[in-house]
């Protein structure tokens, strides 16, 4: 929507503290090329690897997956950290097999454009199917009366996990009315098994000092809420 309204004036970047310089980027010039190509999938990507960075998508045992396959984003290059200070166990796990394991889920296309799906620790597995909370959140956020949303997995005796949507409503509306509208929205735009099985309405979402939603807190709070 922003690109449609403003044109190719925005740049997208992807990085993390373990690799302090940017991992991938979509410059304004590259964004303009993507827009001209009409490739909508790439507009939502975070661009291509920067100089000196090698990207891979890891599957089981860190085997590299082909283009289009979804797995953990792996990074290596001169900017990657040597390890965590005074935490050798975490260093070994994060830097296994000479790759930085980002904890992010994504995929590469045939030209090396990276699209992020979610955080691996937030992945919901329900009935043997992978559900990415970000995909569900993006649908729920399209409703004009949803101010904020966070989707998490909650343990379920039969399915392993169930999808729960934590909603901060914008304006006055009966929760049951909004819940029904959100359910119809999800049924129209994503697969039935991905839609939330429960909605929890909150006055605010728990966040850290930087404004990031604390899904671990939500999972703990809702672990035994029916």
N, CA and C atoms as a LAMMPS dump frame, in Angstrom:
ITEM: TIMESTEP
0
ITEM: NUMBER OF ATOMS
678
ITEM: BOX BOUNDS ff ff ff
-5.0000000000000000e+02 5.0000000000000000e+02
-5.0000000000000000e+02 5.0000000000000000e+02
-5.0000000000000000e+02 5.0000000000000000e+02
ITEM: ATOMS id mol type element x y z
1 1 1 N 0.825 -1.193 0
2 1 2 C 0 0 0
3 1 3 C 0.872 1.262 0
4 2 1 N 1.94 1.236 0.81
5 2 2 C 2.83 2.404 0.879
6 2 3 C 3.519 2.633 -0.452
7 3 1 N 3.966 1.549 -1.071
8 3 2 C 4.641 1.678 -2.367
9 3 3 C 3.663 2.182 -3.415
10 4 1 N 2.419 1.692 -3.353
11 4 2 C 1.424 2.136 -4.308
12 4 3 C 1.112 3.62 -4.172
13 5 1 N 1.119 4.101 -2.913
14 5 2 C 0.781 5.502 -2.666
15 5 3 C 1.953 6.444 -2.922
16 6 1 N 3.157 6.004 -2.579
17 6 2 C 4.32 6.887 -2.626
18 6 3 C 5.259 6.614 -3.792
19 7 1 N 5.082 5.442 -4.437
20 7 2 C 6.024 5.081 -5.482
21 7 3 C 7.288 4.485 -4.884
22 8 1 N 8.31 4.245 -5.717
23 8 2 C 9.545 3.601 -5.242
24 8 3 C 10.45 4.548 -4.449
25 9 1 N 9.945 5.061 -3.341
26 9 2 C 10.721 5.973 -2.502
27 9 3 C 11.22 5.295 -1.231
28 10 1 N 10.794 4.063 -1.036
29 10 2 C 11.141 3.351 0.187
30 10 3 C 12.193 2.29 -0.088
31 11 1 N 13.02 2.033 0.926
32 11 2 C 13.997 0.948 0.857
33 11 3 C 13.697 -0.025 1.981
34 12 1 N 13.989 -1.279 1.769
35 12 2 C 13.777 -2.288 2.799
36 12 3 C 15.118 -2.939 3.129
37 13 1 N 15.35 -3.155 4.417
38 13 2 C 16.589 -3.807 4.834
39 13 3 C 16.279 -4.891 5.861
40 14 1 N 17.208 -5.825 5.982
41 14 2 C 17.067 -6.924 6.946
42 14 3 C 18.424 -7.169 7.581
43 15 1 N 18.441 -7.241 8.894
44 15 2 C 19.676 -7.518 9.606
45 15 3 C 19.36 -7.87 11.042
46 16 1 N 20.39 -8.218 11.806
47 16 2 C 20.222 -8.49 13.226
48 16 3 C 21.548 -8.275 13.931
49 17 1 N 21.504 -8.243 15.257
50 17 2 C 22.694 -7.92 16.028
51 17 3 C 23.847 -8.876 15.823
52 18 1 N 23.553 -10.127 15.514
53 18 2 C 24.607 -11.123 15.325
54 18 3 C 25.378 -10.925 14.023
55 19 1 N 24.83 -10.137 13.137
56 19 2 C 25.521 -9.758 11.905
57 19 3 C 25.266 -8.266 11.716
58 20 1 N 26.043 -7.426 12.415
59 20 2 C 25.699 -6.006 12.592
60 20 3 C 25.434 -5.214 11.32
61 21 1 N 26.141 -5.506 10.261
62 21 2 C 25.845 -4.809 9.017
63 21 3 C 24.611 -5.446 8.377
64 22 1 N 23.977 -4.752 7.475
65 22 2 C 22.766 -5.258 6.839
66 22 3 C 23.022 -6.584 6.131
67 23 1 N 22.093 -7.528 6.311
68 23 2 C 22.201 -8.839 5.662
69 23 3 C 21.687 -8.756 4.227
70 24 1 N 20.48 -8.22 4.059
71 24 2 C 19.923 -8.01 2.713
72 24 3 C 19.362 -6.603 2.63
73 25 1 N 19.145 -6.163 1.409
74 25 2 C 18.544 -4.835 1.218
75 25 3 C 17.821 -4.779 -0.126
76 26 1 N 16.784 -3.962 -0.138
77 26 2 C 16.072 -3.618 -1.369
78 26 3 C 16.157 -2.101 -1.49
79 27 1 N 17.086 -1.646 -2.292
80 27 2 C 17.275 -0.204 -2.464
81 27 3 C 16.103 0.398 -3.227
82 28 1 N 16.042 1.723 -3.233
83 28 2 C 14.967 2.383 -3.98
84 28 3 C 15.056 2.059 -5.47
85 29 1 N 16.279 2.007 -5.975
86 29 2 C 16.46 1.69 -7.4
87 29 3 C 15.992 0.272 -7.7
88 30 1 N 16.34 -0.651 -6.797
89 30 2 C 15.924 -2.044 -6.992
90 30 3 C 14.417 -2.162 -6.847
91 31 1 N 13.839 -1.423 -5.909
92 31 2 C 12.386 -1.413 -5.747
93 31 3 C 11.706 -0.922 -7.019
94 32 1 N 12.272 0.095 -7.647
95 32 2 C 11.706 0.616 -8.892
96 32 3 C 11.73 -0.455 -9.984
97 33 1 N 12.829 -1.206 -10.061
98 33 2 C 12.927 -2.283 -11.047
99 33 3 C 11.883 -3.365 -10.783
100 34 1 N 11.699 -3.704 -9.512
101 34 2 C 10.723 -4.73 -9.15
102 34 3 C 9.313 -4.271 -9.5
103 35 1 N 9.015 -3.007 -9.202
104 35 2 C 7.695 -2.466 -9.549
105 35 3 C 7.456 -2.509 -11.049
106 36 1 N 8.482 -2.166 -11.802
107 36 2 C 8.357 -2.163 -13.262
108 36 3 C 8.114 -3.566 -13.805
109 37 1 N 8.668 -4.566 -13.098
110 37 2 C 8.511 -5.954 -13.554
111 37 3 C 7.126 -6.504 -13.264
112 38 1 N 6.411 -5.867 -12.312
113 38 2 C 5.084 -6.328 -11.944
114 38 3 C 5.085 -7.547 -11.053
115 39 1 N 6.246 -7.895 -10.478
116 39 2 C 6.363 -9.065 -9.612
117 39 3 C 5.947 -8.68 -8.188
118 40 1 N 4.684 -8.917 -7.841
119 40 2 C 4.161 -8.504 -6.541
120 40 3 C 4.811 -9.253 -5.39
121 41 1 N 5.19 -10.502 -5.61
122 41 2 C 5.812 -11.279 -4.532
123 41 3 C 7.117 -10.636 -4.089
124 42 1 N 7.867 -10.111 -5.029
125 42 2 C 9.154 -9.51 -4.692
126 42 3 C 9.008 -8.177 -3.976
127 43 1 N 7.904 -7.494 -4.183
128 43 2 C 7.699 -6.223 -3.499
129 43 3 C 7.696 -6.438 -1.991
130 44 1 N 7.21 -7.584 -1.55
131 44 2 C 7.167 -7.903 -0.129
132 44 3 C 8.436 -8.532 0.392
133 45 1 N 9.46 -8.66 -0.447
134 45 2 C 10.716 -9.261 0.001
135 45 3 C 11.593 -8.221 0.678
136 46 1 N 12.698 -8.701 1.279
137 46 2 C 13.66 -7.781 1.898
138 46 3 C 14.915 -7.654 1.042
139 47 1 N 14.788 -7.983 -0.231
140 47 2 C 15.879 -7.747 -1.161
141 47 3 C 16.868 -8.892 -1.271
142 48 1 N 18.074 -8.542 -1.682
143 48 2 C 19.116 -9.524 -1.964
144 48 3 C 20.287 -9.357 -1.002
145 49 1 N 21.125 -10.38 -0.926
146 49 2 C 22.263 -10.358 -0.017
147 49 3 C 23.212 -9.219 -0.356
148 50 1 N 23.751 -8.597 0.687
149 50 2 C 24.703 -7.522 0.496
150 50 3 C 26.108 -8.074 0.247
151 51 1 N 26.999 -7.21 -0.191
152 51 2 C 28.368 -7.619 -0.517
153 51 3 C 29.009 -8.333 0.672
154 52 1 N 29.599 -9.478 0.412
155 52 2 C 30.288 -10.23 1.455
156 52 3 C 29.394 -11.139 2.274
157 53 1 N 28.106 -11.192 1.95
158 53 2 C 27.15 -12.022 2.688
159 53 3 C 26.692 -13.18 1.809
160 54 1 N 26.691 -14.368 2.391
161 54 2 C 26.15 -15.544 1.722
162 54 3 C 24.894 -15.987 2.466
163 55 1 N 23.842 -16.229 1.701
164 55 2 C 22.564 -16.635 2.276
165 55 3 C 22.236 -18.069 1.896
166 56 1 N 21.551 -18.74 2.81
167 56 2 C 21.036 -20.063 2.517
168 56 3 C 19.74 -20.278 3.27
169 57 1 N 18.935 -21.213 2.817
170 57 2 C 17.718 -21.6 3.526
171 57 3 C 17.921 -23.034 3.992
172 58 1 N 17.935 -23.206 5.308
173 58 2 C 18.269 -24.498 5.876
174 58 3 C 17.068 -25.369 6.169
175 59 1 N 17.22 -26.634 5.834
176 59 2 C 16.213 -27.63 6.174
177 59 3 C 16.725 -28.522 7.289
178 60 1 N 16.367 -29.782 7.236
179 60 2 C 16.82 -30.738 8.245
180 60 3 C 18.339 -30.863 8.188
181 61 1 N 18.977 -30.822 9.375
182 61 2 C 20.441 -30.923 9.475
183 61 3 C 21.151 -29.839 8.662
184 62 1 N 20.495 -28.697 8.501
185 62 2 C 21.059 -27.547 7.791
186 62 3 C 21.329 -27.806 6.317
187 63 1 N 20.723 -28.847 5.758
188 63 2 C 20.848 -29.057 4.318
189 63 3 C 20.196 -27.886 3.603
190 64 1 N 20.867 -27.366 2.577
191 64 2 C 20.363 -26.187 1.882
192 64 3 C 19.192 -26.553 0.97
193 65 1 N 18.139 -25.784 1.076
194 65 2 C 16.927 -26.034 0.309
195 65 3 C 16.946 -25.265 -1.004
196 66 1 N 16.272 -25.772 -2.015
197 66 2 C 16.223 -25.067 -3.313
198 66 3 C 15.328 -23.838 -3.254
199 67 1 N 15.4 -23.032 -4.299
200 67 2 C 14.587 -21.821 -4.392
201 67 3 C 13.11 -22.155 -4.214
202 68 1 N 12.426 -21.311 -3.438
203 68 2 C 10.997 -21.49 -3.219
204 68 3 C 10.645 -22.298 -1.997
205 69 1 N 11.607 -23.079 -1.477
206 69 2 C 11.349 -23.886 -0.277
207 69 3 C 11.514 -23.021 0.969
208 70 1 N 10.67 -23.271 1.976
209 70 2 C 10.685 -22.488 3.209
210 70 3 C 11.492 -23.203 4.289
211 71 1 N 12.37 -22.447 4.952
212 71 2 C 13.186 -23.002 6.031
213 71 3 C 13.825 -21.876 6.821
214 72 1 N 14.82 -22.211 7.642
215 72 2 C 15.481 -21.182 8.445
216 72 3 C 16.491 -20.406 7.609
217 73 1 N 16.508 -19.097 7.785
218 73 2 C 17.463 -18.245 7.079
219 73 3 C 18.843 -18.434 7.714
220 74 1 N 19.812 -18.826 6.898
221 74 2 C 21.196 -19.029 7.329
222 74 3 C 22.081 -17.971 6.683
223 75 1 N 23.056 -17.493 7.447
224 75 2 C 23.914 -16.407 6.973
225 75 3 C 25.362 -16.722 7.318
226 76 1 N 26.27 -16.374 6.403
227 76 2 C 27.686 -16.389 6.756
228 76 3 C 28.419 -15.312 5.96
229 77 1 N 29.51 -14.85 6.548
230 77 2 C 30.273 -13.775 5.948
231 77 3 C 31.127 -13.09 6.999
232 78 1 N 31.906 -12.12 6.563
233 78 2 C 32.867 -11.461 7.448
234 78 3 C 32.207 -10.66 8.558
235 79 1 N 30.947 -10.266 8.374
236 79 2 C 30.284 -9.434 9.392
237 79 3 C 29.634 -10.256 10.5
238 80 1 N 29.589 -11.571 10.353
239 80 2 C 28.931 -12.413 11.354
240 80 3 C 29.793 -12.472 12.622
241 81 1 N 29.145 -12.412 13.762
242 81 2 C 29.847 -12.425 15.05
243 81 3 C 30.663 -13.7 15.223
244 82 1 N 31.642 -13.638 16.137
245 82 2 C 32.42 -14.827 16.477
246 82 3 C 31.74 -15.659 17.554
247 83 1 N 30.837 -15.052 18.3
248 83 2 C 30.124 -15.781 19.335
249 83 3 C 29.545 -14.824 20.349
250 84 1 N 28.732 -15.354 21.268
251 84 2 C 28.153 -14.557 22.347
252 84 3 C 29.132 -14.472 23.518
253 85 1 N 29.206 -13.305 24.119
254 85 2 C 30.113 -13.085 25.245
255 85 3 C 29.743 -13.991 26.432
256 86 1 N 30.691 -14.802 26.845
257 86 2 C 30.549 -15.643 28.023
258 86 3 C 29.366 -16.615 27.92
259 87 1 N 29.045 -17.045 26.705
260 87 2 C 27.942 -17.983 26.522
261 87 3 C 28.288 -18.966 25.412
262 88 1 N 29.234 -19.858 25.692
263 88 2 C 29.701 -20.769 24.631
264 88 3 C 28.621 -21.716 24.119
265 89 1 N 27.697 -22.137 24.988
266 89 2 C 26.658 -23.066 24.541
267 89 3 C 25.763 -22.424 23.481
268 90 1 N 25.347 -21.186 23.751
269 90 2 C 24.51 -20.485 22.773
270 90 3 C 25.287 -20.207 21.493
271 91 1 N 26.583 -19.924 21.618
272 91 2 C 27.413 -19.652 20.448
273 91 3 C 27.486 -20.87 19.538
274 92 1 N 27.704 -22.035 20.146
275 92 2 C 27.806 -23.281 19.37
276 92 3 C 26.493 -23.555 18.636
277 93 1 N 25.375 -23.364 19.33
278 93 2 C 24.074 -23.641 18.713
279 93 3 C 23.761 -22.667 17.587
280 94 1 N 24.061 -21.387 17.803
281 94 2 C 23.714 -20.356 16.818
282 94 3 C 24.62 -20.399 15.603
283 95 1 N 25.872 -20.83 15.795
284 95 2 C 26.846 -20.843 14.703
285 95 3 C 27.155 -22.254 14.215
286 96 1 N 26.223 -23.167 14.389
287 96 2 C 26.429 -24.563 13.989
288 96 3 C 26.68 -24.682 12.498
289 97 1 N 27.587 -25.604 12.145
290 97 2 C 27.881 -25.919 10.743
291 97 3 C 28.336 -24.703 9.937
292 98 1 N 29.025 -23.779 10.628
293 98 2 C 29.606 -22.597 9.978
294 98 3 C 28.56 -21.65 9.397
295 99 1 N 27.339 -21.715 9.894
296 99 2 C 26.29 -20.795 9.487
297 99 3 C 25.746 -20.072 10.71
298 100 1 N 25.384 -18.812 10.567
299 100 2 C 24.621 -18.111 11.581
300 100 3 C 23.163 -18.499 11.417
301 101 1 N 22.607 -19.1 12.464
302 101 2 C 21.198 -19.492 12.443
303 101 3 C 20.384 -18.313 12.973
304 102 1 N 19.686 -17.643 12.084
305 102 2 C 19.017 -16.382 12.439
306 102 3 C 17.772 -16.568 13.288
307 103 1 N 17.174 -17.758 13.233
308 103 2 C 15.898 -17.95 13.91
309 103 3 C 14.723 -17.423 13.108
310 104 1 N 14.995 -16.917 11.905
311 104 2 C 13.935 -16.421 11.023
312 104 3 C 13.593 -17.475 9.978
313 105 1 N 12.326 -17.549 9.634
314 105 2 C 11.85 -18.462 8.604
315 105 3 C 11.611 -17.673 7.324
316 106 1 N 12.102 -18.211 6.207
317 106 2 C 11.92 -17.5 4.949
318 106 3 C 12.23 -18.384 3.758
319 107 1 N 12.258 -17.77 2.586
320 107 2 C 12.595 -18.496 1.37
321 107 3 C 13.284 -17.549 0.388
322 108 1 N 14.088 -18.133 -0.488
323 108 2 C 14.767 -17.388 -1.544
324 108 3 C 14.127 -17.734 -2.88
325 109 1 N 14.009 -16.734 -3.76
326 109 2 C 13.548 -17.067 -5.1
327 109 3 C 14.755 -17.355 -5.983
328 110 1 N 14.51 -17.587 -7.264
329 110 2 C 15.598 -18.021 -8.156
330 110 3 C 16.649 -16.94 -8.37
331 111 1 N 16.323 -15.692 -8.087
332 111 2 C 17.281 -14.601 -8.257
333 111 3 C 17.862 -14.106 -6.934
334 112 1 N 17.588 -14.842 -5.859
335 112 2 C 18.194 -14.506 -4.578
336 112 3 C 17.444 -13.501 -3.731
337 113 1 N 16.207 -13.173 -4.087
338 113 2 C 15.401 -12.28 -3.253
339 113 3 C 14.866 -13.062 -2.051
340 114 1 N 15.062 -12.501 -0.868
341 114 2 C 14.659 -13.17 0.362
342 114 3 C 13.308 -12.643 0.847
343 115 1 N 12.394 -13.554 1.107
344 115 2 C 11.098 -13.207 1.69
345 115 3 C 11.006 -13.861 3.055
346 116 1 N 10.75 -13.052 4.078
347 116 2 C 10.633 -13.553 5.447
348 116 3 C 9.2 -13.99 5.719
349 117 1 N 9.073 -15.097 6.426
350 117 2 C 7.755 -15.619 6.776
351 117 3 C 7.419 -15.384 8.245
352 118 1 N 8.373 -15.672 9.144
353 118 2 C 8.116 -15.524 10.569
354 118 3 C 9.362 -15.887 11.345
355 119 1 N 9.25 -15.851 12.684
356 119 2 C 10.302 -16.338 13.566
357 119 3 C 10.062 -17.819 13.817
358 120 1 N 11.132 -18.613 13.818
359 120 2 C 10.987 -20.056 13.999
360 120 3 C 10.357 -20.401 15.339
361 121 1 N 10.667 -19.616 16.379
362 121 2 C 10.12 -19.912 17.708
363 121 3 C 8.633 -19.591 17.802
364 122 1 N 8.103 -18.816 16.841
365 122 2 C 6.68 -18.473 16.854
366 122 3 C 5.848 -19.383 15.968
367 123 1 N 6.512 -20.267 15.216
368 123 2 C 5.799 -21.176 14.315
369 123 3 C 4.795 -22.021 15.096
370 124 1 N 3.591 -22.134 14.552
371 124 2 C 2.537 -22.949 15.155
372 124 3 C 2.382 -24.229 14.331
373 125 1 N 2.412 -25.37 15.009
374 125 2 C 2.204 -26.651 14.331
375 125 3 C 0.908 -27.242 14.864
376 126 1 N -0.101 -27.253 14.027
377 126 2 C -1.428 -27.722 14.416
378 126 3 C -1.86 -28.862 13.501
379 127 1 N -2.098 -30.008 14.075
380 127 2 C -2.495 -31.166 13.276
381 127 3 C -1.462 -31.556 12.244
382 128 1 N -0.188 -31.286 12.529
383 128 2 C 0.885 -31.625 11.613
384 128 3 C 1.142 -30.592 10.535
385 129 1 N 0.377 -29.51 10.524
386 129 2 C 0.541 -28.452 9.516
387 129 3 C 1.225 -27.234 10.121
388 130 1 N 2.146 -26.639 9.361
389 130 2 C 2.828 -25.423 9.804
390 130 3 C 1.959 -24.2 9.529
391 131 1 N 1.825 -23.361 10.552
392 131 2 C 1.061 -22.123 10.418
393 131 3 C 1.956 -20.975 10.866
394 132 1 N 2.142 -19.992 9.986
395 132 2 C 2.98 -18.839 10.303
396 132 3 C 2.102 -17.718 10.851
397 133 1 N 2.293 -17.348 12.123
398 133 2 C 1.459 -16.302 12.735
399 133 3 C 1.411 -15.01 11.932
400 134 1 N 2.541 -14.649 11.332
401 134 2 C 2.58 -13.388 10.583
402 134 3 C 1.546 -13.37 9.462
403 135 1 N 1.355 -14.502 8.791
404 135 2 C 0.38 -14.557 7.701
405 135 3 C -1.031 -14.291 8.223
406 136 1 N -1.358 -14.876 9.372
407 136 2 C -2.685 -14.677 9.963
408 136 3 C -2.831 -13.244 10.462
409 137 1 N -1.784 -12.717 11.078
410 137 2 C -1.817 -11.338 11.582
411 137 3 C -2.051 -10.339 10.465
412 138 1 N -1.414 -10.558 9.325
413 138 2 C -1.567 -9.629 8.21
414 138 3 C -3.007 -9.585 7.71
415 139 1 N -3.695 -10.723 7.76
416 139 2 C -5.1 -10.745 7.36
417 139 3 C -5.962 -10.014 8.391
418 140 1 N -5.754 -10.306 9.664
419 140 2 C -6.563 -9.686 10.722
420 140 3 C -6.367 -8.172 10.767
421 141 1 N -5.161 -7.716 10.45
422 141 2 C -4.875 -6.278 10.494
423 141 3 C -5.584 -5.499 9.393
424 142 1 N -6.138 -6.196 8.431
425 142 2 C -6.864 -5.517 7.359
426 142 3 C -8.23 -5.026 7.827
427 143 1 N -8.702 -5.528 8.952
428 143 2 C -9.993 -5.073 9.466
429 143 3 C -9.805 -3.7 10.098
430 144 1 N -10.63 -2.725 9.744
431 144 2 C -10.439 -1.352 10.236
432 144 3 C -10.594 -1.196 11.745
433 145 1 N -11.222 -2.158 12.416
434 145 2 C -11.422 -2.049 13.859
435 145 3 C -10.421 -2.878 14.66
436 146 1 N -9.362 -3.3 14.005
437 146 2 C -8.262 -3.982 14.705
438 146 3 C -7.095 -3.008 14.808
439 147 1 N -6.807 -2.579 16.026
440 147 2 C -5.693 -1.654 16.248
441 147 3 C -4.374 -2.403 16.307
442 148 1 N -4.361 -3.518 17.034
443 148 2 C -3.161 -4.343 17.153
444 148 3 C -3.581 -5.804 17.244
445 149 1 N -2.676 -6.675 16.798
446 149 2 C -2.97 -8.107 16.872
447 149 3 C -1.669 -8.882 17.03
448 150 1 N -1.743 -9.955 17.792
449 150 2 C -0.634 -10.897 17.908
450 150 3 C -1.228 -12.303 17.899
451 151 1 N -0.693 -13.15 17.048
452 151 2 C -1.186 -14.518 16.923
453 151 3 C -0.163 -15.474 17.524
454 152 1 N -0.636 -16.363 18.38
455 152 2 C 0.243 -17.318 19.046
456 152 3 C -0.352 -18.716 18.97
457 153 1 N 0.462 -19.702 19.333
458 153 2 C -0.011 -21.067 19.442
459 153 3 C -0.235 -21.43 20.903
460 154 1 N -1.312 -22.159 21.172
461 154 2 C -1.605 -22.629 22.52
462 154 3 C -1.772 -24.15 22.478
463 155 1 N -1.244 -24.83 23.461
464 155 2 C -1.31 -26.288 23.487
465 155 3 C -2.748 -26.779 23.384
466 156 1 N -2.903 -27.852 22.587
467 156 2 C -4.219 -28.435 22.385
468 156 3 C -4.081 -29.956 22.447
469 157 1 N -4.976 -30.605 23.178
470 157 2 C -4.849 -32.041 23.422
471 157 3 C -4.909 -32.863 22.146
472 158 1 N -5.719 -32.451 21.19
473 158 2 C -5.895 -33.24 19.965
474 158 3 C -4.967 -32.792 18.844
475 159 1 N -4.817 -31.476 18.649
476 159 2 C -4.103 -30.947 17.495
477 159 3 C -2.648 -30.579 17.788
478 160 1 N -2.237 -30.656 19.031
479 160 2 C -0.884 -30.254 19.386
480 160 3 C -0.839 -28.791 19.778
481 161 1 N -1.285 -27.93 18.873
482 161 2 C -1.422 -26.501 19.14
483 161 3 C -2.664 -25.985 18.425
484 162 1 N -3.242 -24.926 18.967
485 162 2 C -4.324 -24.234 18.287
486 162 3 C -3.939 -22.777 18.114
487 163 1 N -4.515 -22.138 17.112
488 163 2 C -4.223 -20.74 16.8
489 163 3 C -5.093 -19.828 17.657
490 164 1 N -4.44 -18.893 18.363
491 164 2 C -5.153 -17.928 19.198
492 164 3 C -4.759 -16.523 18.751
493 165 1 N -5.742 -15.672 18.526
494 165 2 C -5.491 -14.278 18.131
495 165 3 C -5.77 -13.355 19.313
496 166 1 N -4.773 -12.57 19.686
497 166 2 C -4.918 -11.568 20.742
498 166 3 C -5.168 -10.224 20.066
499 167 1 N -6.303 -9.618 20.355
500 167 2 C -6.771 -8.458 19.625
501 167 3 C -6.909 -7.239 20.535
502 168 1 N -6.392 -6.103 20.077
503 168 2 C -6.698 -4.806 20.674
504 168 3 C -7.614 -4.099 19.672
505 169 1 N -8.852 -3.886 20.092
506 169 2 C -9.832 -3.306 19.174
507 169 3 C -9.698 -1.788 19.105
508 170 1 N -10.034 -1.244 17.944
509 170 2 C -10.05 0.205 17.745
510 170 3 C -11.498 0.656 17.703
511 171 1 N -11.926 1.424 18.687
512 171 2 C -13.308 1.863 18.716
513 171 3 C -14.185 0.921 19.513
514 172 1 N -15.43 1.292 19.635
515 172 2 C -16.391 0.514 20.417
516 172 3 C -17.122 -0.481 19.522
517 173 1 N -16.945 -1.742 19.84
518 173 2 C -17.648 -2.798 19.122
519 173 3 C -17.728 -4.005 20.049
520 174 1 N -18.825 -4.688 20.002
521 174 2 C -18.987 -5.873 20.826
522 174 3 C -17.987 -6.942 20.372
523 175 1 N -17.24 -7.525 21.309
524 175 2 C -16.242 -8.538 20.934
525 175 3 C -16.802 -9.665 20.084
526 176 1 N -18.01 -10.124 20.404
527 176 2 C -18.577 -11.235 19.644
528 176 3 C -18.848 -10.829 18.2
529 177 1 N -19.23 -9.559 17.984
530 177 2 C -19.476 -9.072 16.626
531 177 3 C -18.168 -9.012 15.846
532 178 1 N -17.13 -8.438 16.478
533 178 2 C -15.838 -8.338 15.817
534 178 3 C -15.251 -9.72 15.557
535 179 1 N -15.421 -10.622 16.51
536 179 2 C -14.915 -11.986 16.333
537 179 3 C -15.54 -12.644 15.113
538 180 1 N -16.832 -12.496 14.943
539 180 2 C -17.515 -13.088 13.785
540 180 3 C -17.02 -12.47 12.483
541 181 1 N -16.801 -11.163 12.489
542 181 2 C -16.316 -10.492 11.283
543 181 3 C -14.893 -10.942 10.945
544 182 1 N -14.062 -11.098 11.965
545 182 2 C -12.682 -11.535 11.741
546 182 3 C -12.642 -12.976 11.25
547 183 1 N -13.537 -13.791 11.759
548 183 2 C -13.576 -15.179 11.321
549 183 3 C -13.954 -15.254 9.846
550 184 1 N -14.929 -14.448 9.438
551 184 2 C -15.318 -14.422 8.022
552 184 3 C -14.184 -13.9 7.152
553 185 1 N -13.463 -12.907 7.647
554 185 2 C -12.327 -12.354 6.909
555 185 3 C -11.266 -13.418 6.677
556 186 1 N -10.966 -14.176 7.721
557 186 2 C -9.954 -15.225 7.597
558 186 3 C -10.402 -16.331 6.647
559 187 1 N -11.65 -16.728 6.754
560 187 2 C -12.159 -17.786 5.883
561 187 3 C -12.106 -17.382 4.413
562 188 1 N -12.209 -16.088 4.164
563 188 2 C -12.193 -15.6 2.78
564 188 3 C -10.778 -15.465 2.226
565 189 1 N -9.764 -15.366 3.105
566 189 2 C -8.438 -15.002 2.615
567 189 3 C -7.322 -15.998 2.933
568 190 1 N -7.536 -16.9 3.871
569 190 2 C -6.513 -17.916 4.153
570 190 3 C -7.183 -19.277 4.313
571 191 1 N -6.37 -20.315 4.316
572 191 2 C -6.906 -21.67 4.462
573 191 3 C -7.634 -21.82 5.793
574 192 1 N -8.681 -22.605 5.799
575 192 2 C -9.531 -22.761 6.976
576 192 3 C -8.735 -23.196 8.204
577 193 1 N -7.763 -24.096 8.021
578 193 2 C -7.042 -24.617 9.184
579 193 3 C -6.126 -23.572 9.827
580 194 1 N -5.878 -22.457 9.127
581 194 2 C -4.998 -21.415 9.666
582 194 3 C -5.744 -20.377 10.502
583 195 1 N -7.052 -20.35 10.385
584 195 2 C -7.8 -19.285 11.066
585 195 3 C -7.759 -19.505 12.582
586 196 1 N -7.838 -18.433 13.362
587 196 2 C -7.819 -18.575 14.827
588 196 3 C -8.998 -19.408 15.318
589 197 1 N -8.705 -20.267 16.284
590 197 2 C -9.764 -21.048 16.922
591 197 3 C -10.303 -20.329 18.149
592 198 1 N -9.571 -19.291 18.582
593 198 2 C -10.025 -18.494 19.716
594 198 3 C -9.523 -17.068 19.542
595 199 1 N -10.343 -16.128 20.019
596 199 2 C -9.979 -14.708 20.017
597 199 3 C -9.974 -14.222 21.462
598 200 1 N -8.915 -13.522 21.834
599 200 2 C -8.817 -12.949 23.176
600 200 3 C -8.664 -11.44 23.016
601 201 1 N -9.59 -10.685 23.591
602 201 2 C -9.572 -9.231 23.447
603 201 3 C -8.884 -8.604 24.652
604 202 1 N -7.942 -7.695 24.374
605 202 2 C -7.121 -7.076 25.41
606 202 3 C -7.131 -5.56 25.25
607 203 1 N -6.831 -4.874 26.342
608 203 2 C -6.714 -3.416 26.274
609 203 3 C -5.378 -3.01 25.672
610 204 1 N -4.363 -3.87 25.836
611 204 2 C -3.045 -3.633 25.248
612 204 3 C -2.28 -4.94 25.186
613 205 1 N -1.285 -4.985 24.307
614 205 2 C -0.42 -6.153 24.192
615 205 3 C 0.849 -5.92 24.997
616 206 1 N 1.375 -6.945 25.669
617 206 2 C 2.63 -6.77 26.408
618 206 3 C 3.786 -6.526 25.443
619 207 1 N 4.613 -5.52 25.756
620 207 2 C 5.723 -5.161 24.875
621 207 3 C 6.979 -4.887 25.699
622 208 1 N 8.122 -4.965 25.031
623 208 2 C 9.372 -4.594 25.691
624 208 3 C 9.643 -3.105 25.496
625 209 1 N 10.818 -2.658 25.918
626 209 2 C 11.13 -1.225 25.871
627 209 3 C 11.226 -0.664 24.461
628 210 1 N 11.424 -1.545 23.481
629 210 2 C 11.522 -1.082 22.098
630 210 3 C 10.198 -1.19 21.351
631 211 1 N 9.143 -1.625 22.061
632 211 2 C 7.836 -1.72 21.435
633 211 3 C 7.538 -3.053 20.781
634 212 1 N 8.422 -4.039 20.956
635 212 2 C 8.2 -5.358 20.361
636 212 3 C 7.228 -6.158 21.218
637 213 1 N 6.258 -6.78 20.583
638 213 2 C 5.271 -7.579 21.307
639 213 3 C 5.951 -8.808 21.905
640 214 1 N 5.683 -9.056 23.165
641 214 2 C 6.292 -10.183 23.884
642 214 3 C 5.37 -11.397 23.79
643 215 1 N 5.58 -12.188 22.758
644 215 2 C 4.708 -13.346 22.563
645 215 3 C 4.942 -14.426 23.618
646 216 1 N 6.142 -14.468 24.194
647 216 2 C 6.381 -15.43 25.272
648 216 3 C 5.473 -15.127 26.461
649 217 1 N 5.279 -13.848 26.749
650 217 2 C 4.391 -13.444 27.84
651 217 3 C 2.952 -13.831 27.509
652 218 1 N 2.534 -13.595 26.276
653 218 2 C 1.18 -13.96 25.862
654 218 3 C 0.958 -15.465 25.971
655 219 1 N 1.946 -16.246 25.543
656 219 2 C 1.797 -17.701 25.629
657 219 3 C 1.646 -18.151 27.077
658 220 1 N 2.419 -17.536 27.972
659 220 2 C 2.309 -17.878 29.393
660 220 3 C 0.954 -17.456 29.96
661 221 1 N 0.503 -16.27 29.594
662 221 2 C -0.764 -15.756 30.109
663 221 3 C -1.951 -16.594 29.654
664 222 1 N -1.891 -17.084 28.427
665 222 2 C -3.053 -17.764 27.844
666 222 3 C -2.944 -19.28 27.872
667 223 1 N -1.913 -19.794 28.514
668 223 2 C -1.677 -21.241 28.505
669 223 3 C -2.883 -22.018 29.025
670 224 1 N -3.589 -21.461 30.008
671 224 2 C -4.698 -22.191 30.623
672 224 3 C -6.026 -21.451 30.498
673 225 1 N -6.069 -20.494 29.551
674 225 2 C -7.305 -19.758 29.325
675 225 3 C -8.093 -20.433 28.218
676 226 1 N -9.324 -20.763 28.501
677 226 2 C -10.176 -21.408 27.486
678 226 3 C -10.987 -20.359 26.732
